[in-house]
Amino acid sequence: MLRLDNIHKTFEKGTIGEKKALRGLDLHLKEGDFVTIVGSNGAGKSTLFNTIGGKFPVDEGSVKLDGEDITHLPEHIRAQGIGRLMQDPLKGTAPSLTIQENLALAYGKKSRGGIFATNKRDVDHFRDMLSTLDLGLEDRMKTPVGNLSGGQRQAVTLLMCTIGSPKLLLLDEHTAALDPVNAQKIVGITERIVREKKITTMMITHDIKMALSVGNRTIMMDDGRVILDIQGQERENMTLESLMESYRDKSKKMLIDDRILLS
């Protein structure tokens, strides 16, 4: 479904600030996979997402989505089949527009290729989608998104990202800015939407407990490579301690990152 083969990316090549962000990375996902991604700062996680999304060209390698080579396609073309949710709840929505208007923008972009006026059937559809969130937002459709809490806004953004059932969903630490209660709620909503729509998903997280409990596969990155790929029975039996031990064995160094949650 998603194939990344021999991906290399170096920033500021040939300068004193040269940084090799991805080093011959290979990653293959099957349709319906929900992959959680962990790794310390600078491991290449965000660069991986930017590579898939087309934010910048790769130096070497290929990216294929659902059998199509998208390596050289521009970002806005790739966005037609890829949804991405960022860490900051302020991103991904137009704060001055209402919930209904934001959903209409996303729906128009995905289903008709442009902005359109909503009719009663569309409004009813939005209301039904919002009601599944169990946040009471179906009764606040005329509320500007900027007036919502972080968790509510992230839930709306999640709906916007998945309203057109993208082939691939990229979740870039999408609960990191939320309090634990709202983070757990958004994760639950995410899992339900992904399951119902059968969307292949990748989720970056610094919460290792979450990484081992959400989805069906966990990968760990270090120094621009995938060093661990855990799924099936191995993943079910994996503990925080055994994952850290595997990391040390593979990377030959300690995992030092105060953003990674070990408890």
Summary of the structure (lengths in Angstrom):
residues: 263
radius of gyration: 18.9
end to end distance: 34.0
largest distance: 59.8
contacts: 802
relative contact order: 0.17
helix: 37%
strand: 25%
